[in-house]
């Protein structure tokens, strides 16, 4: 199981400092301003992405699933902003991701400082190389925690459409994630998947389908 923690620290933007050295960590302020008020200030952020992959075995029910567990923690202030989790899919999954039935193959639950809810199709947007999971609006003034437990049931699609190809990955399949806020300037389709609330997971498996 692969796992990467990305830790970033920032000093509140209202102090007027863009960067700071704190115990060997380079810290940078992240804030979004609307008029004279600050909507989002993240003083400390930490995130991780973990997961597992069960290969698809033709004829075996419930096989062929990728499970992802994202967690992001932030100290600071957030004023009723929407968070969006971007998950970049391995390039080998592009034919599955673009399939019309892929949306129905995504399930799980998401948690914000306000509570936990099941993922519905209305929470999802699917693009050629990534999935966007929308979190409800939330508010916190000390610590905010975001979690997503996501199941990608690609075997459900392969069972109906066995000719869809998922190539092998010599170094494992890599999933990347980052949490962004609606008030920040970002592009769902074009922005790279990295930042202070990002994480990567690479599978031990180099084949997603048993042939």
SETI-581916 format. One line per 2 residues: number of its first residue (from 1); their letters; for each residue x, y, z of N, C-alpha, C, CB. Coordinates in Angstrom, 2 decimals. Glycine has a CB too. Layout:
NUM> A> X:Y:Z:X:Y:Z:X:Y:Z:X:Y:Z  ...
END
This chain:
1> XX> 0.85:-1.20:0.00:0.00:0.00:0.00:0.88:1.24:0.00:-0.96:0.01:1.23  0.65:2.14:-0.93:1.42:3.35:-0.99:0.74:4.48:-0.27:1.69:3.74:-2.42
3> XX> 1.53:5.39:0.29:0.94:6.49:1.04:1.91:7.66:1.05:0.59:6.06:2.49  1.37:8.86:0.89:2.21:10.05:0.99:1.50:11.08:1.83:2.55:10.63:-0.41
5> XX> 2.20:11.66:2.78:1.67:12.76:3.55:2.29:14.05:3.03:1.95:12.58:5.07  1.48:15.06:2.82:1.97:16.37:2.44:1.61:17.32:3.55:1.38:16.84:1.07
7> XX> 2.60:17.97:4.15:2.36:18.89:5.26:2.78:20.28:4.84:3.10:18.44:6.54  1.93:21.26:5.02:2.26:22.64:4.70:1.78:23.51:5.82:1.63:23.09:3.35
9> XX> 2.58:24.51:6.19:2.17:25.43:7.24:2.14:26.82:6.66:3.12:25.35:8.46  1.22:27.64:7.10:1.12:29.01:6.62:0.75:29.94:7.75:0.11:29.11:5.49
11> XX> 1.20:31.15:7.70:0.82:32.14:8.69:-0.35:32.92:8.14:2.01:33.08:9.03  -1.32:33.26:8.99:-2.54:33.93:8.55:-2.21:35.15:7.71:-3.39:34.34:9.75
13> XX> -2.94:35.30:6.59:-2.60:36.34:5.62:-2.75:37.74:6.18:-3.47:36.19:4.40  -3.60:37.88:7.18:-3.78:39.23:7.70:-2.55:39.76:8.41:-4.96:39.27:8.65
15> XX> -1.56:38.87:8.71:-0.33:39.34:9.32:0.60:39.96:8.30:0.38:38.20:10.04  0.25:39.78:7.02:1.04:40.41:5.97:2.31:39.66:5.63:1.38:41.79:6.36
17> XX> 2.41:38.37:6.03:3.60:37.60:5.74:3.29:36.55:4.70:4.15:36.95:7.01  4.06:36.50:3.62:3.83:35.52:2.58:4.52:34.20:2.85:4.28:36.05:1.26
19> XX> 5.65:34.22:3.60:6.36:32.98:3.88:7.10:33.10:5.20:7.33:32.63:2.75  7.36:31.97:5.83:7.96:31.96:7.15:8.66:30.63:7.35:6.90:32.20:8.26
21> XX> 9.79:30.62:8.06:10.46:29.37:8.41:10.05:29.00:9.82:12.01:29.50:8.28  9.38:27.83:9.96:8.91:27.39:11.26:9.43:26.00:11.53:7.36:27.43:11.34
23> XX> 10.40:25.85:12.47:10.94:24.54:12.82:11.37:23.76:11.59:9.93:23.75:13.61  12.02:24.44:10.65:12.52:23.77:9.46:11.51:23.60:8.36:13.03:22.46:9.83
25> XX> 10.26:24.00:8.58:9.23:23.88:7.55:8.99:25.25:6.95:7.92:23.30:8.13  9.04:25.33:5.63:8.73:26.59:4.97:7.22:26.76:4.98:9.29:26.63:3.51
27> XX> 6.76:27.86:5.55:5.32:28.08:5.72:4.87:29.20:4.82:4.97:28.39:7.18  3.73:29.04:4.18:3.18:30.09:3.33:1.72:30.30:3.63:3.37:29.74:1.85
29> XX> 1.27:31.54:3.55:-0.12:31.86:3.87:-1.00:31.56:2.68:-0.26:33.33:4.27  -2.18:31.00:2.96:-3.17:30.74:1.91:-4.47:31.38:2.35:-3.35:29.20:1.62
31> XX> -4.97:32.32:1.61:-6.21:32.99:1.99:-6.94:33.45:0.75:-5.94:34.18:2.92  -8.24:33.60:0.89:-9.07:34.14:-0.19:-9.84:35.32:0.37:-10.05:33.05:-0.76
33> XX> -9.73:36.46:-0.28:-10.38:37.67:0.21:-11.56:38.06:-0.67:-9.39:38.82:0.28  -12.65:38.43:-0.04:-13.81:38.97:-0.73:-14.09:40.34:-0.12:-15.06:38.02:-0.62
35> XX> -13.81:41.39:-0.88:-13.95:42.73:-0.31:-12.93:42.90:0.78:-15.38:42.96:0.24  -13.37:43.27:1.99:-12.45:43.49:3.09:-12.41:42.30:4.04:-12.83:44.73:3.85
37> XX> -13.16:41.21:3.74:-13.21:40.08:4.66:-12.43:38.91:4.10:-14.66:39.66:4.92  -11.90:38.09:4.98:-11.17:36.91:4.59:-12.07:35.70:4.75:-9.88:36.75:5.41
39> XX> -12.32:34.97:3.65:-13.20:33.81:3.70:-12.49:32.56:4.18:-13.80:33.56:2.33  -11.26:32.34:3.71:-10.53:31.13:4.04:-9.10:31.48:4.40:-10.57:30.14:2.87
41> XX> -8.64:31.04:5.56:-7.25:31.16:5.95:-6.81:29.82:6.52:-7.04:32.32:7.00  -5.84:29.17:5.86:-5.34:27.90:6.34:-3.95:28.12:6.93:-5.30:26.84:5.21
43> XX> -3.82:27.93:8.24:-2.56:28.15:8.91:-1.71:26.88:8.89:-2.80:28.61:10.36  -2.34:25.73:8.97:-1.62:24.46:8.94:-2.48:23.45:8.22:-1.27:23.97:10.37
45> XX> -1.90:22.71:7.29:-2.67:21.72:6.53:-1.90:20.42:6.46:-2.98:22.24:5.11  -2.63:19.33:6.58:-2.03:18.00:6.47:-3.02:17.08:5.77:-1.63:17.44:7.88
47> XX> -2.53:16.23:4.89:-3.45:15.36:4.18:-2.77:14.04:3.84:-3.95:16.04:2.91  -3.60:13.04:3.52:-3.07:11.75:3.11:-4.08:11.05:2.22:-2.73:10.88:4.34
49> XX> -3.59:10.17:1.38:-4.44:9.34:0.53:-3.95:7.91:0.64:-4.42:9.84:-0.96  -4.85:7.01:1.01:-4.55:5.59:1.10:-5.57:4.83:0.26:-4.55:5.10:2.58
51> XX> -5.34:3.56:0.05:-6.30:2.82:-0.73:-5.97:1.35:-0.87:-6.42:3.43:-2.07  -6.75:0.69:-1.69:-6.52:-0.72:-2.03:-7.16:-0.98:-3.38:-7.10:-1.68:-0.93
53> XX> -6.71:-2.02:-4.04:-7.28:-2.39:-5.33:-7.53:-3.90:-5.35:-6.33:-1.97:-6.50  -8.76:-4.27:-5.66:-9.12:-5.68:-5.84:-9.30:-5.92:-7.33:-10.43:-6.05:-5.04
55> XX> -8.54:-6.84:-7.89:-8.58:-7.10:-9.33:-9.95:-7.62:-9.76:-7.50:-8.12:-9.71  -10.27:-7.32:-11.00:-11.50:-7.88:-11.59:-11.20:-9.29:-12.09:-12.04:-6.97:-12.75
57> XX> -12.02:-10.23:-11.63:-11.90:-11.63:-12.06:-13.17:-11.99:-12.82:-11.66:-12.60:-10.84  -13.09:-12.21:-14.12:-14.29:-12.52:-14.90:-15.06:-13.69:-14.28:-13.91:-12.86:-16.36
59> XX> -16.36:-13.47:-14.13:-17.21:-14.50:-13.57:-17.34:-14.48:-12.06:-16.72:-15.82:-13.99  -16.55:-13.65:-11.39:-16.60:-13.56:-9.93:-17.33:-12.28:-9.53:-15.16:-13.60:-9.31
61> XX> -18.43:-12.42:-8.83:-19.23:-11.26:-8.42:-18.45:-10.38:-7.44:-20.54:-11.72:-7.78  -18.71:-9.08:-7.53:-18.14:-8.08:-6.62:-16.62:-7.96:-6.71:-18.53:-8.41:-5.20
63> XX> -16.01:-8.45:-7.77:-14.57:-8.23:-7.94:-14.37:-7.01:-8.83:-13.88:-9.49:-8.57  -13.19:-6.43:-8.73:-12.87:-5.25:-9.54:-13.26:-3.95:-8.88:-13.55:-5.36:-10.86
65> XX> -12.57:-3.60:-7.77:-12.88:-2.36:-7.06:-11.61:-1.66:-6.60:-13.80:-2.65:-5.85  -11.60:-0.36:-6.75:-10.54:0.47:-6.17:-11.17:1.27:-5.04:-9.88:1.42:-7.24
67> XX> -10.56:1.19:-3.86:-11.08:1.89:-2.69:-10.06:2.95:-2.27:-11.36:0.90:-1.52  -10.53:4.18:-2.10:-9.65:5.29:-1.74:-10.12:5.93:-0.44:-9.61:6.35:-2.86
69> XX> -9.16:6.29:0.41:-9.46:6.96:1.67:-8.64:8.25:1.74:-9.15:6.02:2.90  -9.33:9.37:1.59:-8.66:10.68:1.66:-8.98:11.34:2.99:-9.10:11.60:0.49
71> XX> -7.97:11.98:3.59:-8.21:12.76:4.80:-7.38:14.04:4.75:-7.87:11.94:6.07  -8.01:15.16:4.99:-7.34:16.44:5.03:-7.72:17.18:6.30:-7.68:17.28:3.80
73> XX> -6.72:17.72:6.98:-6.96:18.49:8.20:-6.38:19.88:8.02:-6.34:17.79:9.46  -7.07:20.87:8.53:-6.61:22.25:8.37:-6.90:23.04:9.63:-7.29:22.92:7.15
75> XX> -5.90:23.78:10.10:-6.10:24.74:11.17:-6.26:26.11:10.54:-4.93:24.72:12.18  -7.22:26.88:11.02:-7.42:28.21:10.46:-8.86:28.63:10.53:-6.94:28.27:9.03
77> XX> -9.31:29.33:9.48:-10.67:29.86:9.42:-11.26:29.52:8.07:-10.69:31.39:9.67  -12.50:29.04:8.07:-13.24:28.84:6.83:-14.66:29.33:7.04:-13.22:27.34:6.39
79> XX> -15.11:30.18:6.16:-16.40:30.85:6.33:-17.39:30.35:5.28:-16.25:32.39:6.24  -18.05:29.22:5.57:-19.11:28.67:4.71:-18.68:28.55:3.25:-20.35:29.55:4.80
81> XX> -17.52:27.93:3.05:-17.02:27.72:1.70:-17.26:26.26:1.30:-15.52:28.08:1.60  -17.40:26.03:0.00:-17.52:24.66:-0.51:-16.13:24.12:-0.81:-18.41:24.62:-1.79
83> XX> -15.87:22.90:-0.37:-14.61:22.22:-0.71:-14.88:21.20:-1.80:-13.99:21.54:0.55  -13.89:20.99:-2.65:-13.99:20.02:-3.73:-12.76:19.14:-3.72:-14.17:20.72:-5.10
85> XX> -12.97:17.84:-3.73:-11.87:16.90:-3.77:-11.65:16.46:-5.21:-12.14:15.68:-2.85  -10.47:16.73:-5.74:-10.11:16.31:-7.10:-9.30:15.03:-7.00:-9.31:17.43:-7.85
87> XX> -9.72:14.01:-7.71:-9.01:12.74:-7.74:-8.58:12.46:-9.18:-9.88:11.57:-7.18  -7.29:12.43:-9.40:-6.78:12.12:-10.74:-6.69:10.62:-10.87:-5.40:12.79:-10.99
89> XX> -7.32:10.09:-11.92:-7.34:8.65:-12.16:-6.08:8.21:-12.91:-8.61:8.26:-12.94  -5.66:6.97:-12.72:-4.55:6.45:-13.53:-4.92:6.50:-15.01:-4.18:4.99:-13.11
91> XX> -3.95:6.80:-15.85:-4.24:6.91:-17.28:-4.76:5.60:-17.86:-2.98:7.34:-18.03  -4.40:4.49:-17.23:-4.84:3.18:-17.74:-6.35:2.97:-17.57:-4.08:2.06:-17.02
93> XX> -6.98:3.81:-16.74:-8.42:3.68:-16.48:-9.26:4.60:-17.36:-8.70:3.97:-15.03  -8.65:5.24:-18.35:-9.36:6.28:-19.10:-10.59:5.75:-19.82:-8.43:6.90:-20.10
95> XX> -10.56:4.53:-20.31:-11.73:4.00:-21.02:-12.88:3.71:-20.06:-11.36:2.73:-21.78  -12.56:3.38:-18.83:-13.58:3.16:-17.80:-14.14:4.50:-17.34:-13.01:2.38:-16.60
97> XX> -13.24:5.45:-17.06:-13.67:6.76:-16.55:-14.61:7.46:-17.52:-12.45:7.64:-16.28  -14.37:7.31:-18.81:-15.18:7.99:-19.81:-16.47:7.25:-20.16:-14.37:8.19:-21.06
99> XX> -16.65:6.08:-19.60:-17.85:5.31:-19.92:-19.09:5.95:-19.30:-17.71:3.85:-19.44  -20.20:5.90:-20.01:-21.44:6.54:-19.55:-21.90:6.03:-18.18:-22.53:6.32:-20.56
101> XX> -21.58:4.79:-17.84:-22.07:4.21:-16.60:-21.10:4.34:-15.43:-22.39:2.76:-16.82  -19.98:5.04:-15.65:-19.00:5.16:-14.58:-19.54:5.94:-13.38:-17.73:5.83:-15.10
103> XX> -20.36:6.95:-13.63:-20.91:7.76:-12.54:-21.64:6.88:-11.53:-21.86:8.84:-13.09  -22.39:5.90:-12.03:-23.15:5.02:-11.14:-22.26:4.00:-10.43:-24.22:4.29:-11.93
105> XX> -21.00:3.91:-10.86:-20.08:2.96:-10.25:-19.28:3.57:-9.11:-19.13:2.42:-11.30  -19.51:4.85:-8.81:-18.80:5.54:-7.74:-19.73:5.66:-6.53:-18.32:6.95:-8.20
107> XX> -19.25:5.21:-5.38:-20.05:5.30:-4.15:-19.13:5.62:-2.98:-20.82:3.98:-3.90  -19.74:5.76:-1.79:-18.95:6.04:-0.60:-19.60:7.10:0.26:-17.56:6.48:-0.97
109> XX> -18.80:7.75:1.11:-19.31:8.83:1.95:-18.24:9.88:2.17:-19.79:8.28:3.29  -18.70:11.08:2.48:-17.81:12.21:2.72:-18.15:12.84:4.06:-17.92:13.25:1.58
111> XX> -17.11:13.36:4.72:-17.29:13.99:6.03:-16.68:15.38:6.02:-16.66:13.13:7.15  -17.35:16.33:6.65:-16.87:17.70:6.84:-16.97:18.02:8.33:-17.69:18.72:5.96
113> XX> -16.54:19.22:8.74:-16.75:19.60:10.14:-18.21:19.58:10.56:-16.19:20.98:10.38  -19.14:19.52:9.62:-20.57:19.51:9.93:-21.18:18.12:10.01:-21.32:20.31:8.91
115> XX> -20.46:17.08:9.58:-21.03:15.74:9.64:-20.69:14.91:8.43:-22.52:15.83:9.79  -21.36:13.76:8.32:-21.08:12.77:7.29:-22.31:12.52:6.43:-20.59:11.46:7.91
117> XX> -22.10:12.30:5.13:-23.20:11.99:4.24:-22.75:11.02:3.16:-23.76:13.27:3.61  -23.71:10.26:2.64:-23.43:9.36:1.53:-23.18:10.18:0.26:-24.59:8.37:1.33
119> XX> -22.29:9.68:-0.60:-22.05:10.32:-1.88:-23.20:9.99:-2.82:-20.69:9.86:-2.48  -23.72:11.01:-3.49:-24.77:10.83:-4.49:-24.23:11.30:-5.85:-26.07:11.60:-4.09
121> XX> -24.89:10.94:-6.95:-24.45:11.43:-8.26:-24.38:12.95:-8.33:-25.38:10.92:-9.33  -25.21:13.64:-7.55:-25.18:15.11:-7.55:-23.90:15.67:-6.94:-26.38:15.66:-6.80
123> XX> -23.18:14.86:-6.18:-21.93:15.30:-5.57:-20.73:15.10:-6.49:-21.70:14.56:-4.27  -20.94:14.51:-7.65:-19.84:14.08:-8.51:-19.84:14.77:-9.86:-19.90:12.60:-8.70
125> XX> -18.63:15.01:-10.35:-18.43:15.41:-11.75:-17.31:14.53:-12.28:-18.08:16.96:-11.88  -17.50:13.99:-13.48:-16.53:13.08:-14.07:-15.93:13.72:-15.31:-17.20:11.72:-14.43
127> XX> -14.60:13.72:-15.38:-13.89:14.25:-16.53:-12.98:13.15:-17.09:-13.07:15.52:-16.16  -12.27:13.46:-18.15:-11.51:12.43:-18.85:-10.44:11.77:-17.97:-10.85:13.02:-20.07
129> XX> -9.82:12.54:-17.08:-8.74:11.97:-16.27:-8.94:12.17:-14.78:-7.44:12.58:-16.68  -10.10:12.68:-14.37:-10.29:12.97:-12.94:-11.74:12.94:-12.53:-9.71:14.32:-12.61
131> XX> -11.92:12.80:-11.24:-13.23:12.85:-10.60:-13.23:14.03:-9.65:-13.57:11.51:-9.86  -14.33:14.75:-9.58:-14.47:15.84:-8.61:-15.61:15.49:-7.66:-14.72:17.20:-9.33
133> XX> -15.29:15.45:-6.38:-16.29:15.18:-5.35:-16.54:16.47:-4.58:-15.82:14.03:-4.38  -17.78:16.93:-4.56:-18.12:18.20:-3.90:-18.55:17.95:-2.46:-19.23:18.94:-4.69
135> XX> -17.96:18.70:-1.55:-18.34:18.65:-0.14:-19.35:19.76:0.13:-17.09:18.79:0.78  -20.25:19.57:1.09:-21.19:20.65:1.45:-20.45:21.83:2.06:-22.25:20.13:2.43
137> XX> -21.11:22.97:2.13:-20.54:24.15:2.78:-20.25:23.84:4.24:-21.48:25.37:2.67  -19.18:24.41:4.76:-18.85:24.21:6.17:-18.22:25.47:6.74:-17.91:23.00:6.34
139> XX> -18.16:25.49:8.05:-17.60:26.64:8.77:-16.78:26.13:9.94:-18.73:27.60:9.25  -15.56:26.65:10.09:-14.81:26.36:11.31:-13.84:27.51:11.58:-14.04:25.01:11.19
141> XX> -13.47:27.66:12.83:-12.54:28.73:13.22:-11.29:28.18:13.90:-13.24:29.71:14.15  -11.21:26.88:14.11:-10.01:26.30:14.72:-9.47:25.18:13.83:-10.32:25.76:16.14
143> XX> -10.10:24.02:13.88:-9.64:22.91:13.04:-10.77:22.34:12.21:-9.01:21.82:13.89  -10.51:22.15:10.92:-11.48:21.51:10.04:-10.92:20.21:9.52:-11.85:22.44:8.88
145> XX> -11.75:19.19:9.48:-11.32:17.88:9.00:-12.25:17.41:7.88:-11.29:16.85:10.16  -11.66:17.00:6.77:-12.41:16.51:5.62:-11.97:15.08:5.33:-12.20:17.43:4.38
147> XX> -12.94:14.23:5.10:-12.63:12.84:4.81:-13.54:12.34:3.68:-12.79:11.95:6.07  -12.98:11.50:2.83:-13.76:10.87:1.77:-13.35:9.41:1.69:-13.55:11.60:0.40
149> XX> -14.33:8.54:1.76:-14.12:7.11:1.56:-14.87:6.74:0.28:-14.62:6.25:2.80  -14.13:6.41:-0.76:-14.71:6.28:-2.10:-14.43:4.89:-2.66:-14.15:7.36:-3.04
151> XX> -15.45:4.28:-3.24:-15.32:2.99:-3.90:-15.58:3.18:-5.39:-16.30:1.93:-3.30  -14.64:2.76:-6.22:-14.77:2.82:-7.67:-14.98:1.39:-8.15:-13.49:3.47:-8.35
153> XX> -16.22:1.05:-8.45:-16.59:-0.33:-8.80:-16.44:-0.53:-10.31:-18.05:-0.64:-8.35  -15.18:-0.60:-10.78:-14.96:-0.75:-12.22:-15.36:-2.14:-12.71:-13.49:-0.47:-12.56
155> XX> -15.37:-3.11:-11.80:-15.79:-4.46:-12.18:-17.25:-4.51:-12.60:-15.55:-5.42:-11.04  -18.05:-3.63:-12.02:-19.47:-3.55:-12.38:-19.64:-3.22:-13.86:-20.19:-2.50:-11.52
157> XX> -18.73:-2.39:-14.38:-18.79:-2.01:-15.79:-18.19:-3.11:-16.67:-18.05:-0.69:-16.03  -17.06:-3.68:-16.22:-16.42:-4.72:-17.01:-17.29:-5.97:-17.14:-15.08:-5.09:-16.40
159> XX> -18.12:-6.22:-16.14:-19.03:-7.37:-16.21:-19.99:-7.23:-17.39:-19.80:-7.51:-14.91  -20.46:-6.00:-17.64:-21.39:-5.76:-18.74:-20.67:-5.51:-20.06:-22.28:-4.58:-18.42
161> XX> -19.48:-4.93:-19.97:-18.74:-4.55:-21.17:-17.31:-5.12:-21.08:-18.71:-2.99:-21.36  -17.15:-6.41:-21.25:-15.85:-7.05:-21.04:-14.77:-6.63:-22.03:-16.00:-8.53:-21.11
163> XX> -15.13:-5.97:-23.10:-14.13:-5.56:-24.08:-13.43:-4.26:-23.72:-14.77:-5.43:-25.44  -13.90:-3.57:-22.67:-13.22:-2.35:-22.23:-11.85:-2.74:-21.68:-14.06:-1.58:-21.16
165> XX> -10.83:-2.02:-22.10:-9.47:-2.38:-21.75:-8.94:-1.54:-20.60:-8.57:-2.23:-22.96  -8.29:-2.20:-19.64:-7.51:-1.52:-18.61:-6.10:-2.09:-18.71:-8.12:-1.72:-17.15
167> XX> -5.18:-1.31:-19.20:-3.80:-1.77:-19.37:-3.12:-1.97:-18.02:-3.00:-0.77:-20.21  -2.08:-2.77:-18.05:-1.28:-2.95:-16.85:-0.42:-1.72:-16.58:-0.39:-4.19:-16.99
169> XX> 0.09:-1.64:-15.35:0.95:-0.53:-14.94:2.18:-1.11:-14.25:0.20:0.48:-13.99  3.32:-1.02:-14.91:4.53:-1.68:-14.42:4.94:-1.22:-13.02:5.68:-1.42:-15.38
171> XX> 4.63:0.03:-12.70:4.99:0.57:-11.39:3.79:0.70:-10.46:5.65:1.92:-11.55  2.66:0.10:-10.82:1.45:0.24:-10.04:0.60:1.38:-10.56:1.78:0.47:-8.57
173> XX> -0.69:1.34:-10.21:-1.61:2.39:-10.64:-1.57:3.55:-9.64:-3.07:1.84:-10.77  -1.36:4.77:-10.16:-1.24:5.93:-9.27:-2.51:6.76:-9.28:-0.05:6.80:-9.67
175> XX> -3.04:7.02:-8.09:-4.15:7.93:-7.87:-3.59:9.15:-7.13:-5.32:7.24:-7.07  -4.00:10.33:-7.56:-3.56:11.57:-6.91:-4.79:12.36:-6.49:-2.65:12.42:-7.84
177> XX> -4.66:13.12:-5.41:-5.81:13.87:-4.90:-5.38:15.21:-4.35:-6.54:13.07:-3.82  -6.31:16.16:-4.38:-6.08:17.44:-3.71:-7.42:18.05:-3.35:-5.25:18.40:-4.61
179> XX> -7.46:18.76:-2.26:-8.68:19.44:-1.80:-8.55:20.92:-2.12:-8.91:19.21:-0.26  -9.53:21.46:-2.83:-9.53:22.87:-3.18:-10.84:23.49:-2.73:-9.31:23.08:-4.72
181> XX> -10.83:24.80:-2.58:-12.01:25.49:-2.09:-12.60:26.36:-3.19:-11.67:26.35:-0.85  -13.93:26.43:-3.21:-14.64:27.09:-4.30:-14.25:28.56:-4.43:-16.13:26.98:-4.10
183> XX> -13.89:29.19:-3.31:-13.55:30.61:-3.35:-12.15:30.86:-3.92:-13.65:31.21:-1.96  -11.36:29.80:-4.07:-10.03:29.94:-4.66:-10.12:29.88:-6.17:-9.07:28.85:-4.13
185> XX> -9.14:30.48:-6.83:-9.10:30.44:-8.29:-8.50:29.12:-8.73:-8.29:31.64:-8.86  -9.29:28.30:-9.38:-8.81:27.01:-9.86:-9.69:26.55:-11.00:-8.78:25.97:-8.73
187> XX> -9.15:25.61:-11.76:-9.85:25.08:-12.93:-10.00:23.58:-12.75:-9.08:25.42:-14.25  -11.24:23.10:-12.72:-11.52:21.68:-12.48:-10.78:20.79:-13.48:-13.02:21.41:-12.56
189> XX> -10.80:21.20:-14.74:-10.29:20.33:-15.80:-8.78:20.44:-15.98:-10.98:20.66:-17.11  -8.23:21.64:-15.82:-6.84:21.87:-16.20:-5.85:21.89:-15.04:-6.76:23.14:-16.92
191> XX> -6.28:22.24:-13.84:-5.32:22.43:-12.75:-4.63:21.12:-12.37:-6.02:23.01:-11.52  -3.34:21.18:-12.09:-2.63:19.97:-11.66:-3.10:19.54:-10.27:-1.11:20.22:-11.64
193> XX> -2.88:18.27:-9.96:-3.35:17.73:-8.69:-2.22:17.78:-7.67:-3.87:16.27:-8.87  -1.96:18.95:-7.12:-1.01:19.06:-6.02:-1.33:20.32:-5.23:0.46:19.09:-6.55
195> XX> -0.77:20.41:-4.05:-1.03:21.55:-3.17:-0.83:21.13:-1.73:-2.45:22.11:-3.39  -1.21:22.00:-0.80:-0.98:21.73:0.62:-1.94:20.70:1.18:-1.10:23.00:1.40
197> XX> -3.02:20.40:0.47:-3.98:19.39:0.92:-4.06:18.26:-0.11:-5.38:20.02:1.16  -2.87:17.74:-0.48:-2.79:16.74:-1.53:-2.19:15.44:-1.02:-1.97:17.27:-2.70
199> XX> -2.40:14.38:-1.79:-1.81:13.10:-1.45:-1.83:12.17:-2.65:-2.54:12.46:-0.29  -0.92:11.20:-2.66:-0.83:10.22:-3.73:-0.96:8.82:-3.15:0.51:10.36:-4.50
201> XX> -1.51:7.92:-3.95:-1.56:6.50:-3.58:-1.23:5.68:-4.82:-2.95:6.10:-3.00  -0.27:4.77:-4.69:0.10:3.88:-5.78:-0.13:2.44:-5.35:1.57:4.09:-6.20
203> XX> -0.84:1.68:-6.18:-1.17:0.31:-5.83:0.05:-0.60:-5.92:-2.28:-0.20:-6.74  0.00:-1.68:-5.15:1.01:-2.73:-5.31:0.71:-3.57:-6.55:1.07:-3.62:-4.05
205> XX> -0.55:-3.64:-6.91:-0.97:-4.43:-8.05:-0.55:-3.75:-9.36:-2.48:-4.65:-8.03  -0.06:-4.51:-10.30:0.34:-3.96:-11.60:-0.64:-4.38:-12.70:1.75:-4.42:-11.96
207> XX> -1.64:-5.16:-12.35:-2.72:-5.56:-13.28:-4.04:-5.37:-12.56:-2.55:-7.04:-13.77  -5.01:-4.76:-13.22:-6.34:-4.54:-12.62:-7.31:-5.64:-13.00:-6.89:-3.19:-13.05
209> XX> -6.95:-6.44:-13.99:-7.84:-7.50:-14.49:-7.07:-8.82:-14.54:-8.41:-7.13:-15.89  -7.70:-9.86:-14.01:-7.12:-11.21:-14.11:-7.53:-11.79:-15.46:-7.61:-12.14:-12.93
211> X> -6.56:-12.17:-16.26:-6.84:-12.65:-17.62:-6.70:-14.17:-17.71:-5.89:-11.97:-18.63
END
